[in-house]
Protein backbone atom coordinates (compact mmCIF):
# COMPACT_ATOMS: atom_id res chain seq x y z
CA UNK A 1 0.00 0.00 0.00
CA UNK A 2 1.26 3.45 -0.70
CA UNK A 3 -0.02 6.93 -1.18
CA UNK A 4 -3.43 8.43 -0.52
CA UNK A 5 -5.19 10.01 -3.50
CA UNK A 6 -8.07 12.44 -3.66
CA UNK A 7 -10.37 12.46 -6.68
CA UNK A 8 -13.69 14.29 -6.95
CA UNK A 9 -13.56 15.02 -3.22
CA UNK A 10 -13.25 11.32 -2.32
CA UNK A 11 -10.26 9.80 -0.58
CA UNK A 12 -8.64 6.68 -1.89
CA UNK A 13 -5.50 4.66 -1.46
CA UNK A 14 -3.26 2.98 -4.00
CA UNK A 15 -2.94 -0.73 -3.18
CA UNK A 16 -0.98 -3.55 -4.79
CA UNK A 17 -2.40 -6.88 -5.93
CA UNK A 18 -0.28 -9.67 -4.41
CA UNK A 19 0.89 -12.83 -6.19
CA UNK A 20 -2.35 -14.61 -5.23
CA UNK A 21 -4.55 -11.80 -6.64
CA UNK A 22 -5.47 -10.36 -3.23
CA UNK A 23 -5.86 -6.73 -2.20
CA UNK A 24 -5.74 -5.61 1.43
CA UNK A 25 -8.50 -3.13 2.33
CA UNK A 26 -6.89 -0.51 4.61
CA UNK A 27 -8.08 -0.63 8.23
CA UNK A 28 -9.29 2.99 8.18
CA UNK A 29 -11.55 2.20 5.22
CA UNK A 30 -12.84 -0.98 6.90
CA UNK A 31 -13.61 0.96 10.08
CA UNK A 32 -15.25 3.83 8.16
CA UNK A 33 -17.62 1.43 6.38
CA UNK A 34 -18.12 -0.94 9.36
CA UNK A 35 -16.63 -3.88 7.48
CA UNK A 36 -16.02 -6.88 9.74
CA UNK A 37 -13.74 -9.89 9.23
CA UNK A 38 -15.21 -12.51 6.88
CA UNK A 39 -17.99 -10.12 5.81
CA UNK A 40 -18.95 -10.59 2.15
CA UNK A 41 -18.20 -7.79 -0.28
CA UNK A 42 -19.49 -7.29 -3.80
CA UNK A 43 -17.23 -6.49 -6.75
CA UNK A 44 -18.99 -4.73 -9.63
CA UNK A 45 -17.38 -4.15 -13.03
CA UNK A 46 -18.00 -0.60 -14.24
CA UNK A 47 -16.72 1.45 -17.18
CA UNK A 48 -14.38 3.39 -14.88
CA UNK A 49 -13.02 0.34 -13.03
CA UNK A 50 -14.13 -2.02 -10.28
CA UNK A 51 -16.46 -0.93 -7.47
CA UNK A 52 -16.21 -2.77 -4.16
CA UNK A 53 -18.91 -2.42 -1.51
CA UNK A 54 -20.49 -4.32 1.34
CA UNK A 55 -22.72 -7.04 -0.03
CA UNK A 56 -26.42 -6.25 0.35
CA UNK A 57 -28.54 -8.80 -1.50
CA UNK A 58 -31.82 -7.67 -3.01
CA UNK A 59 -33.77 -4.44 -3.10
CA UNK A 60 -32.87 -1.96 -0.35
CA UNK A 61 -36.58 -1.37 0.31
CA UNK A 62 -38.25 -4.80 0.10
CA UNK A 63 -35.34 -7.30 -0.22
CA UNK A 64 -36.78 -8.65 -3.49
CA UNK A 65 -34.06 -10.44 -5.48
CA UNK A 66 -35.76 -10.32 -8.90
CA UNK A 67 -35.97 -7.56 -11.56
CA UNK A 68 -33.26 -5.44 -9.93
CA UNK A 69 -31.67 -2.26 -11.16
CA UNK A 70 -28.96 -0.03 -9.69
CA UNK A 71 -29.71 3.62 -8.91
CA UNK A 72 -26.99 5.77 -7.31
CA UNK A 73 -25.13 2.70 -6.04
CA UNK A 74 -28.28 1.18 -4.51
CA UNK A 75 -30.08 -1.95 -5.68
CA UNK A 76 -33.79 -1.34 -6.23
CA UNK A 77 -36.39 -3.68 -7.69
CA UNK A 78 -38.55 -2.49 -10.56
CA UNK A 79 -41.71 -2.61 -8.41
CA UNK A 80 -40.28 -0.23 -5.80
CA UNK A 81 -38.87 2.00 -8.53
CA UNK A 82 -42.32 2.16 -10.13
CA UNK A 83 -43.96 2.99 -6.78
CA UNK A 84 -41.45 5.78 -6.18
CA UNK A 85 -42.01 7.27 -9.63
CA UNK A 86 -45.78 7.27 -9.04
CA UNK A 87 -45.26 9.30 -5.85
CA UNK A 88 -43.73 12.18 -7.82
The first five atom37 places (N, CA, C, CB, O) and aatype in JSON, in Angstrom:
{
  "aatype": [20, 20, 20, 20, 20, 20, 20, 20, 20, 20, 20, 20, 20, 20, 20, 20, 20, 20, 20, 20, 20, 20, 20, 20, 20, 20, 20, 20, 20, 20, 20, 20, 20, 20, 20, 20, 20, 20, 20, 20, 20, 20, 20, 20, 20, 20, 20, 20, 20, 20, 20, 20, 20, 20, 20, 20, 20, 20, 20, 20, 20, 20, 20, 20, 20, 20, 20, 20, 20, 20, 20, 20, 20, 20, 20, 20, 20, 20, 20, 20, 20, 20, 20, 20, 20, 20, 20, 20],
  "atom_mask": [
    [1, 1, 1, 1, 1],
    [1, 1, 1, 1, 1],
    [1, 1, 1, 1, 1],
    [1, 1, 1, 1, 1],
    [1, 1, 1, 1, 1],
    [1, 1, 1, 1, 1],
    [1, 1, 1, 1, 1],
    [1, 1, 1, 1, 1],
    [1, 1, 1, 1, 1],
    [1, 1, 1, 1, 1],
    [1, 1, 1, 1, 1],
    [1, 1, 1, 1, 1],
    [1, 1, 1, 1, 1],
    [1, 1, 1, 1, 1],
    [1, 1, 1, 1, 1],
    [1, 1, 1, 1, 1],
    [1, 1, 1, 1, 1],
    [1, 1, 1, 1, 1],
    [1, 1, 1, 1, 1],
    [1, 1, 1, 1, 1],
    [1, 1, 1, 1, 1],
    [1, 1, 1, 1, 1],
    [1, 1, 1, 1, 1],
    [1, 1, 1, 1, 1],
    [1, 1, 1, 1, 1],
    [1, 1, 1, 1, 1],
    [1, 1, 1, 1, 1],
    [1, 1, 1, 1, 1],
    [1, 1, 1, 1, 1],
    [1, 1, 1, 1, 1],
    [1, 1, 1, 1, 1],
    [1, 1, 1, 1, 1],
    [1, 1, 1, 1, 1],
    [1, 1, 1, 1, 1],
    [1, 1, 1, 1, 1],
    [1, 1, 1, 1, 1],
    [1, 1, 1, 1, 1],
    [1, 1, 1, 1, 1],
    [1, 1, 1, 1, 1],
    [1, 1, 1, 1, 1],
    [1, 1, 1, 1, 1],
    [1, 1, 1, 1, 1],
    [1, 1, 1, 1, 1],
    [1, 1, 1, 1, 1],
    [1, 1, 1, 1, 1],
    [1, 1, 1, 1, 1],
    [1, 1, 1, 1, 1],
    [1, 1, 1, 1, 1],
    [1, 1, 1, 1, 1],
    [1, 1, 1, 1, 1],
    [1, 1, 1, 1, 1],
    [1, 1, 1, 1, 1],
    [1, 1, 1, 1, 1],
    [1, 1, 1, 1, 1],
    [1, 1, 1, 1, 1],
    [1, 1, 1, 1, 1],
    [1, 1, 1, 1, 1],
    [1, 1, 1, 1, 1],
    [1, 1, 1, 1, 1],
    [1, 1, 1, 1, 1],
    [1, 1, 1, 1, 1],
    [1, 1, 1, 1, 1],
    [1, 1, 1, 1, 1],
    [1, 1, 1, 1, 1],
    [1, 1, 1, 1, 1],
    [1, 1, 1, 1, 1],
    [1, 1, 1, 1, 1],
    [1, 1, 1, 1, 1],
    [1, 1, 1, 1, 1],
    [1, 1, 1, 1, 1],
    [1, 1, 1, 1, 1],
    [1, 1, 1, 1, 1],
    [1, 1, 1, 1, 1],
    [1, 1, 1, 1, 1],
    [1, 1, 1, 1, 1],
    [1, 1, 1, 1, 1],
    [1, 1, 1, 1, 1],
    [1, 1, 1, 1, 1],
    [1, 1, 1, 1, 1],
    [1, 1, 1, 1, 1],
    [1, 1, 1, 1, 1],
    [1, 1, 1, 1, 1],
    [1, 1, 1, 1, 1],
    [1, 1, 1, 1, 1],
    [1, 1, 1, 1, 1],
    [1, 1, 1, 1, 1],
    [1, 1, 1, 1, 1],
    [1, 1, 1, 1, 1]
  ],
  "atom_positions": [
    [[0.84, -1.16, 0.0], [0.0, 0.0, 0.0], [0.89, 1.23, 0.0], [-0.96, 0.0, 1.21], [1.96, 1.25, 0.61]],
    [[0.43, 2.26, -0.69], [1.26, 3.45, -0.7], [0.44, 4.69, -0.47], [2.01, 3.56, -2.01], [-0.25, 4.81, 0.55]],
    [[0.5, 5.6, -1.38], [-0.02, 6.93, -1.18], [-1.54, 7.03, -1.16], [0.5, 7.81, -2.24], [-2.26, 6.16, -1.67]],
    [[-2.01, 8.12, -0.55], [-3.43, 8.43, -0.52], [-3.71, 9.38, -1.67], [-3.86, 9.05, 0.85], [-2.94, 10.31, -1.91]],
    [[-4.81, 9.15, -2.38], [-5.19, 10.01, -3.5], [-6.55, 10.63, -3.22], [-5.22, 9.21, -4.83], [-7.36, 10.05, -2.49]],
    [[-6.78, 11.79, -3.78], [-8.07, 12.44, -3.66], [-8.58, 12.73, -5.06], [-7.98, 13.75, -2.8], [-7.9, 13.39, -5.85]],
    [[-9.79, 12.24, -5.36], [-10.37, 12.46, -6.68], [-11.84, 12.79, -6.48], [-10.19, 11.21, -7.6], [-12.56, 12.05, -5.8]],
    [[-12.3, 13.87, -7.06], [-13.69, 14.29, -6.95], [-14.13, 14.4, -5.49], [-14.6, 13.32, -7.69], [-15.27, 14.08, -5.15]],
    [[-13.23, 14.85, -4.63], [-13.56, 15.02, -3.22], [-13.58, 13.74, -2.42], [-14.87, 15.67, -3.11], [-13.92, 13.77, -1.23]],
    [[-13.23, 12.61, -3.02], [-13.25, 11.32, -2.32], [-11.82, 10.86, -2.09], [-14.04, 10.26, -3.12], [-10.96, 11.01, -2.95]],
    [[-11.59, 10.29, -0.91], [-10.26, 9.8, -0.58], [-10.11, 8.37, -1.06], [-10.0, 9.89, 0.93], [-11.07, 7.59, -1.05]],
    [[-8.93, 8.03, -1.46], [-8.64, 6.68, -1.89], [-7.2, 6.34, -1.57], [-8.91, 6.51, -3.38], [-6.42, 7.2, -1.17]],
    [[-6.86, 5.09, -1.74], [-5.5, 4.66, -1.46], [-5.05, 3.72, -2.57], [-5.4, 3.97, -0.08], [-5.83, 2.89, -3.04]],
    [[-3.81, 3.85, -2.98], [-3.26, 2.98, -4.0], [-2.79, 1.71, -3.32], [-2.09, 3.68, -4.79], [-1.97, 1.76, -2.4]],
    [[-3.3, 0.56, -3.76], [-2.94, -0.73, -3.18], [-2.32, -1.59, -4.27], [-4.18, -1.44, -2.56], [-2.48, -1.32, -5.46]],
    [[-1.62, -2.63, -3.86], [-0.98, -3.55, -4.79], [-1.65, -4.91, -4.72], [0.53, -3.67, -4.48], [-1.98, -5.39, -3.64]],
    [[-1.86, -5.52, -5.87], [-2.4, -6.88, -5.93], [-1.24, -7.83, -5.69], [-3.12, -7.16, -7.31], [-0.22, -7.76, -6.37]],
    [[-1.38, -8.74, -4.7], [-0.28, -9.67, -4.41], [-0.25, -10.82, -5.41], [-0.39, -10.21, -2.98], [-1.08, -10.89, -6.31]],
    [[0.69, -11.73, -5.23], [0.89, -12.83, -6.19], [-0.29, -13.78, -6.25], [2.14, -13.6, -5.83], [-0.42, -14.54, -7.22]],
    [[-1.16, -13.76, -5.24], [-2.35, -14.61, -5.23], [-3.6, -13.86, -5.71], [-2.6, -15.17, -3.84], [-4.7, -14.41, -5.7]],
    [[-3.43, -12.59, -6.13], [-4.55, -11.8, -6.64], [-5.34, -11.09, -5.55], [-5.48, -12.68, -7.41], [-6.46, -10.64, -5.79]],
    [[-4.77, -10.98, -4.35], [-5.47, -10.36, -3.23], [-5.11, -8.89, -3.09], [-5.15, -11.1, -1.93], [-4.02, -8.45, -3.46]],
    [[-6.07, -8.14, -2.53], [-5.86, -6.73, -2.2], [-6.25, -6.57, -0.74], [-6.7, -5.77, -3.13], [-7.29, -7.08, -0.31]],
    [[-5.42, -5.88, 0.03], [-5.74, -5.61, 1.43], [-6.53, -4.3, 1.49], [-4.44, -5.53, 2.3], [-6.09, -3.28, 0.98]],
    [[-7.7, -4.35, 2.13], [-8.5, -3.13, 2.33], [-7.94, -2.45, 3.58], [-10.06, -3.46, 2.48], [-7.93, -3.06, 4.65]],
    [[-7.48, -1.21, 3.46], [-6.89, -0.51, 4.61], [-7.83, -0.46, 5.81], [-6.48, 0.9, 4.21], [-9.04, -0.31, 5.64]],
    [[-7.27, -0.57, 7.01], [-8.08, -0.63, 8.23], [-8.96, 0.6, 8.41], [-7.18, -0.79, 9.44], [-10.09, 0.47, 8.87]],
    [[-8.47, 1.78, 8.04], [-9.29, 2.99, 8.18], [-10.54, 2.9, 7.31], [-8.48, 4.24, 7.8], [-11.63, 3.3, 7.73]],
    [[-10.4, 2.37, 6.1], [-11.55, 2.2, 5.22], [-12.52, 1.16, 5.79], [-11.1, 1.79, 3.8], [-13.73, 1.35, 5.76]],
    [[-11.97, 0.05, 6.31], [-12.84, -0.98, 6.9], [-13.61, -0.42, 8.08], [-12.0, -2.2, 7.34], [-14.8, -0.71, 8.24]],
    [[-12.95, 0.36, 8.91], [-13.61, 0.96, 10.08], [-14.66, 1.98, 9.64], [-12.58, 1.64, 11.01], [-15.77, 2.02, 10.19]],
    [[-14.32, 2.8, 8.65], [-15.25, 3.83, 8.16], [-16.54, 3.22, 7.65], [-14.59, 4.65, 7.06], [-17.62, 3.77, 7.86]],
    [[-16.44, 2.07, 6.97], [-17.62, 1.43, 6.38], [-18.12, 0.24, 7.18], [-17.3, 0.98, 4.98], [-18.9, -0.57, 6.68]],
    [[-17.68, 0.14, 8.45], [-18.12, -0.94, 9.36], [-18.0, -2.31, 8.72], [-19.57, -0.7, 9.78], [-18.94, -3.11, 8.77]],
    [[-16.87, -2.58, 8.12], [-16.63, -3.88, 7.48], [-15.93, -4.79, 8.48], [-15.79, -3.72, 6.18], [-14.85, -4.47, 8.97]],
    [[-16.55, -5.92, 8.78], [-16.02, -6.88, 9.74], [-15.24, -7.98, 9.03], [-17.15, -7.48, 10.58], [-15.35, -8.14, 7.81]],
    [[-14.46, -8.74, 9.79], [-13.74, -9.89, 9.23], [-14.74, -10.88, 8.67], [-12.85, -10.56, 10.31], [-15.81, -11.09, 9.24]],
    [[-14.4, -11.49, 7.56], [-15.21, -12.51, 6.88], [-16.56, -12.0, 6.38], [-15.44, -13.66, 7.82], [-17.42, -12.8, 6.02]],
    [[-16.75, -10.69, 6.34], [-17.99, -10.12, 5.81], [-17.92, -10.13, 4.28], [-18.23, -8.68, 6.36], [-16.9, -9.73, 3.72]],
    [[-18.99, -10.56, 3.61], [-18.95, -10.59, 2.15], [-18.96, -9.18, 1.55], [-20.14, -11.39, 1.6], [-19.62, -8.28, 2.05]],
    [[-18.2, -9.03, 0.47], [-18.2, -7.79, -0.28], [-18.57, -8.12, -1.72], [-16.81, -7.07, -0.21], [-18.42, -9.25, -2.17]],
    [[-19.05, -7.13, -2.41], [-19.49, -7.29, -3.8], [-18.54, -6.52, -4.69], [-20.97, -6.78, -3.99], [-18.22, -5.36, -4.41]],
    [[-18.08, -7.14, -5.76], [-17.23, -6.49, -6.75], [-18.05, -6.3, -8.02], [-15.93, -7.31, -7.04], [-18.59, -7.26, -8.57]],
    [[-18.16, -5.06, -8.48], [-18.99, -4.73, -9.63], [-18.1, -4.11, -10.71], [-20.14, -3.76, -9.24], [-17.4, -3.12, -10.47]],
    [[-18.14, -4.69, -11.91], [-17.38, -4.15, -13.03], [-18.12, -2.95, -13.6], [-17.14, -5.23, -14.13], [-19.3, -3.04, -13.94]],
    [[-17.42, -1.82, -13.7], [-18.0, -0.6, -14.24], [-17.07, -0.08, -15.32], [-18.22, 0.47, -13.12], [-15.93, -0.53, -15.44]],
    [[-17.55, 0.88, -16.12], [-16.72, 1.45, -17.18], [-15.43, 2.05, -16.62], [-17.51, 2.52, -17.94], [-14.37, 1.93, -17.24]],
    [[-15.52, 2.7, -15.46], [-14.38, 3.39, -14.88], [-13.43, 2.46, -14.14], [-14.85, 4.47, -13.95], [-12.3, 2.85, -13.86]],
    [[-13.86, 1.26, -13.8], [-13.02, 0.34, -13.03], [-13.89, -0.64, -12.26], [-12.11, 1.12, -12.06], [-14.97, -1.01, -12.72]],
    [[-13.42, -1.05, -11.1], [-14.13, -2.02, -10.28], [-14.6, -1.33, -9.01], [-13.23, -3.25, -9.94], [-13.82, -0.67, -8.33]],
    [[-15.88, -1.48, -8.69], [-16.46, -0.93, -7.47], [-16.55, -2.05, -6.45], [-17.87, -0.31, -7.75], [-17.04, -3.14, -6.76]],
    [[-16.07, -1.8, -5.24], [-16.21, -2.77, -4.16], [-17.08, -2.15, -3.08], [-14.82, -3.19, -3.59], [-16.87, -1.0, -2.69]],
    [[-18.05, -2.91, -2.59], [-18.91, -2.42, -1.51], [-19.38, -3.59, -0.68], [-20.11, -1.63, -2.07], [-19.26, -4.75, -1.08]],
    [[-19.93, -3.27, 0.49], [-20.49, -4.32, 1.34], [-21.62, -4.99, 0.57], [-21.0, -3.73, 2.7], [-22.38, -4.34, -0.14]],
    [[-21.7, -6.3, 0.71], [-22.72, -7.04, -0.03], [-24.07, -6.88, 0.64], [-22.34, -8.53, -0.12], [-24.23, -7.19, 1.82]],
    [[-25.04, -6.4, -0.12], [-26.42, -6.25, 0.35], [-27.31, -6.89, -0.7], [-26.8, -4.74, 0.58], [-27.63, -6.26, -1.71]],
    [[-27.73, -8.14, -0.49], [-28.54, -8.8, -1.5], [-29.94, -8.19, -1.6], [-28.65, -10.29, -1.2], [-30.54, -7.83, -0.59]],
    [[-30.44, -8.1, -2.8], [-31.82, -7.67, -3.01], [-32.06, -6.18, -2.9], [-32.68, -8.37, -2.06], [-31.16, -5.39, -2.61]],
    [[-33.3, -5.83, -3.13], [-33.77, -4.44, -3.1], [-33.58, -3.84, -1.7], [-35.26, -4.36, -3.51], [-33.86, -4.5, -0.7]],
    [[-33.1, -2.6, -1.64], [-32.87, -1.96, -0.35], [-34.17, -1.67, 0.39], [-32.1, -0.68, -0.54], [-34.16, -1.44, 1.6]],
    [[-35.3, -1.67, -0.32], [-36.58, -1.37, 0.31], [-37.35, -2.63, 0.72], [-37.41, -0.55, -0.61], [-37.91, -2.68, 1.81]],
    [[-37.39, -3.63, -0.16], [-38.25, -4.8, 0.1], [-37.49, -6.13, 0.09], [-39.35, -4.85, -0.92], [-38.1, -7.18, 0.32]],
    [[-36.19, -6.1, -0.17], [-35.34, -7.3, -0.22], [-35.66, -8.25, -1.36], [-35.44, -8.04, 1.07], [-35.15, -9.37, -1.38]],
    [[-36.49, -7.84, -2.31], [-36.78, -8.65, -3.49], [-35.46, -8.92, -4.23], [-37.82, -7.93, -4.43], [-34.61, -8.03, -4.31]],
    [[-35.3, -10.13, -4.76], [-34.06, -10.44, -5.48], [-34.27, -10.58, -6.99], [-33.47, -11.73, -4.93], [-33.36, -11.01, -7.7]],
    [[-35.45, -10.21, -7.47], [-35.76, -10.32, -8.9], [-35.99, -8.94, -9.51], [-37.0, -11.21, -9.13], [-36.39, -8.01, -8.81]],
    [[-35.74, -8.81, -10.81], [-35.97, -7.56, -11.56], [-35.29, -6.37, -10.88], [-37.47, -7.29, -11.7], [-35.94, -5.36, -10.59]],
    [[-34.0, -6.49, -10.64], [-33.26, -5.44, -9.93], [-32.57, -4.49, -10.89], [-32.24, -6.07, -9.0], [-32.19, -4.86, -12.0]],
    [[-32.42, -3.26, -10.44], [-31.67, -2.26, -11.16], [-30.83, -1.49, -10.14], [-32.61, -1.3, -11.97], [-31.13, -1.53, -8.94]],
    [[-29.81, -0.8, -10.59], [-28.96, -0.03, -9.69], [-29.22, 1.45, -9.92], [-27.45, -0.37, -9.89], [-29.16, 1.92, -11.06]],
    [[-29.5, 2.18, -8.84], [-29.71, 3.62, -8.91], [-28.85, 4.26, -7.83], [-31.22, 4.0, -8.74], [-29.04, 4.0, -6.64]],
    [[-27.91, 5.09, -8.23], [-26.99, 5.77, -7.31], [-26.38, 4.8, -6.3], [-27.73, 6.89, -6.57], [-26.41, 5.02, -5.09]],
    [[-25.83, 3.73, -6.83], [-25.13, 2.7, -6.04], [-26.04, 1.93, -5.09], [-24.03, 3.34, -5.25], [-25.55, 1.31, -4.15]],
    [[-27.34, 1.95, -5.31], [-28.28, 1.18, -4.51], [-29.07, 0.25, -5.41], [-29.23, 2.1, -3.72], [-29.46, 0.61, -6.52]],
    [[-29.3, -0.97, -4.92], [-30.08, -1.95, -5.68], [-31.55, -1.75, -5.35], [-29.61, -3.4, -5.36], [-31.95, -1.77, -4.18]],
    [[-32.35, -1.57, -6.39], [-33.79, -1.34, -6.23], [-34.53, -2.22, -7.22], [-34.16, 0.18, -6.44], [-34.13, -2.32, -8.38]],
    [[-35.61, -2.86, -6.77], [-36.39, -3.68, -7.69], [-37.3, -2.77, -8.53], [-37.24, -4.74, -6.92], [-37.58, -1.64, -8.15]],
    [[-37.73, -3.29, -9.65], [-38.55, -2.49, -10.56], [-39.89, -2.1, -9.93], [-38.8, -3.25, -11.86], [-40.42, -1.03, -10.23]],
    [[-40.44, -2.96, -9.06], [-41.71, -2.61, -8.41], [-41.56, -1.4, -7.5], [-42.23, -3.81, -7.59], [-42.38, -0.49, -7.54]],
    [[-40.51, -1.37, -6.69], [-40.28, -0.23, -5.8], [-39.96, 1.03, -6.6], [-39.15, -0.53, -4.81], [-40.4, 2.12, -6.25]],
    [[-39.19, 0.87, -7.67], [-38.87, 2.0, -8.53], [-40.14, 2.58, -9.14], [-37.89, 1.57, -9.63], [-40.29, 3.8, -9.22]],
    [[-41.04, 1.71, -9.56], [-42.32, 2.16, -10.13], [-43.14, 2.9, -9.07], [-43.12, 0.96, -10.69], [-43.71, 3.95, -9.35]],
    [[-43.21, 2.34, -7.86], [-43.96, 2.99, -6.78], [-43.4, 4.37, -6.47], [-43.94, 2.12, -5.52], [-44.15, 5.32, -6.24]],
    [[-42.07, 4.49, -6.45], [-41.45, 5.78, -6.18], [-41.76, 6.79, -7.27], [-39.93, 5.63, -6.02], [-42.03, 7.95, -6.99]],
    [[-41.73, 6.35, -8.53], [-42.01, 7.27, -9.63], [-43.46, 7.74, -9.61], [-41.68, 6.61, -10.97], [-43.76, 8.85, -10.04]],
    [[-44.36, 6.88, -9.13], [-45.78, 7.27, -9.04], [-46.02, 8.28, -7.93], [-46.64, 6.03, -8.81], [-47.02, 9.0, -7.97]],
    [[-45.12, 8.34, -6.95], [-45.26, 9.3, -5.85], [-44.92, 10.72, -6.28], [-44.37, 8.89, -4.69], [-45.31, 11.68, -5.63]],
    [[-44.17, 10.85, -7.38], [-43.73, 12.18, -7.82], [-44.79, 12.93, -8.57], [-42.52, 12.07, -8.69], [-44.56, 14.06, -9.0]]
  ]
}
